[in-house]
Amino acid sequence: MTWIKLLSLILGLNALAFFWIVINAMTRPVYNKMHNMYHDDEKGRAIANWTIFAMIIVAFLLGYIVG
């Protein structure tokens, strides 16, 4: 494995870990103090879905580069 492939593997895995953290942060419910209950954050859910799409693309490109 060349240094460029190793570097791209490390950067790709870091990007996947970052995307995973963003997805976990965005899919949590938001507490509404007025109604004293949790609500689903629709904007955060949309951002999480786009992040999952980006995560799939990065994983594909990472497999294509390393493989």
Residue pairs with C-beta under 8 A, 6 or more apart in sequence:
1 9
1 66
5 65
5 66
8 62
8 65
8 66
9 62
9 65
9 66
12 58
12 59
12 61
12 62
12 65
13 62
15 58
16 55
16 58
16 59
16 62
19 51
19 52
19 54
19 55
19 58
20 55
22 47
22 48
22 51
23 48
23 51
23 52
23 55
25 44
26 41
26 44
26 45
26 47
26 48
26 51
27 44
27 45
27 48
28 41
28 44
29 38
29 39
29 40
29 41
30 38
30 39
30 40
30 41
30 44
31 37
31 38
31 39
32 38
32 39
